[in-house]
Amino acid sequence: MEKQTLEEIYEVAGSDRGLIDNLRRIIKDEGIVPWFYKPNEVFENQRPIDMLKTKEIRRLEEMYYDIASGNFC
């Protein structure tokens, strides 16, 4: 069973920790852990944590930049 903690997310992210820091700027801390472990229809029902595990972070990075730049609909 997964720990489902912020520490686990950082551990899985490895060298991509900066992405997690950036996401924490737009997702409140109390919401970020559940967000990472919940299937997301924007990502074809993949969980963001699984995307980190398989190093499919490009889509997470794109989502962050879209939201940060105001281009997210």
C-alpha positions as CSV (number, residue, x, y, z in Angstrom):
1,M,0.0,0.0,0.0
2,E,1.2,3.5,-0.9
3,K,2.0,5.9,1.9
4,Q,0.1,8.8,0.2
5,T,2.2,11.5,1.7
6,L,3.9,14.6,0.4
7,E,7.2,13.0,1.3
8,E,6.3,10.0,-0.9
9,I,5.5,12.3,-3.8
10,Y,8.9,14.0,-3.4
11,E,10.6,10.6,-3.2
12,V,8.9,9.4,-6.4
13,A,9.7,12.7,-8.2
14,G,13.4,12.4,-7.6
15,S,15.2,14.9,-9.7
16,D,11.9,16.4,-10.7
17,R,11.3,17.9,-7.3
18,G,11.1,21.4,-8.7
19,L,7.9,20.4,-10.5
20,I,6.3,19.5,-7.1
21,D,7.5,22.8,-5.6
22,N,5.9,24.6,-8.5
23,L,2.6,22.7,-8.3
24,R,2.5,23.4,-4.5
25,R,2.3,27.1,-5.5
26,I,-1.0,26.6,-7.3
27,I,-2.5,23.6,-5.3
28,K,-2.9,24.1,-1.6
29,D,-0.9,21.7,0.6
30,E,-4.0,20.1,2.0
31,G,-5.1,19.3,-1.6
32,I,-1.9,18.3,-3.3
33,V,-1.6,14.8,-1.8
34,P,-5.1,13.7,-2.7
35,W,-4.7,15.3,-6.1
36,F,-1.6,13.2,-6.9
37,Y,-3.3,10.0,-5.9
38,K,-6.7,10.5,-7.6
39,P,-7.3,9.5,-11.2
40,N,-7.6,12.6,-13.3
41,E,-9.7,12.7,-16.4
42,V,-7.5,15.5,-17.9
43,F,-4.7,12.8,-18.0
44,E,-7.0,10.0,-19.3
45,N,-7.8,8.9,-15.7
46,Q,-4.1,8.3,-14.9
47,R,-3.0,9.4,-11.4
48,P,-0.4,12.1,-11.4
49,I,1.7,10.0,-9.0
50,D,1.8,7.2,-11.6
51,M,2.8,9.7,-14.2
52,L,5.8,10.6,-12.0
53,K,6.6,7.0,-11.5
54,T,6.8,6.4,-15.2
55,K,8.6,9.7,-15.8
56,E,5.7,11.1,-17.9
57,I,6.0,14.5,-16.3
58,R,5.9,16.5,-19.5
59,R,2.1,16.7,-19.3
60,L,2.2,17.7,-15.6
61,E,4.7,20.4,-16.5
62,E,2.5,21.6,-19.3
63,M,-0.5,21.8,-17.0
64,Y,1.5,23.8,-14.5
65,Y,2.7,26.3,-17.1
66,D,-0.8,26.6,-18.5
67,I,-2.3,27.4,-15.1
68,A,0.6,29.7,-14.1
69,S,0.3,31.7,-17.3
70,G,-3.4,31.9,-17.1
71,N,-4.0,29.7,-20.2
72,F,-5.9,26.9,-18.4
73,C,-9.5,26.6,-19.3
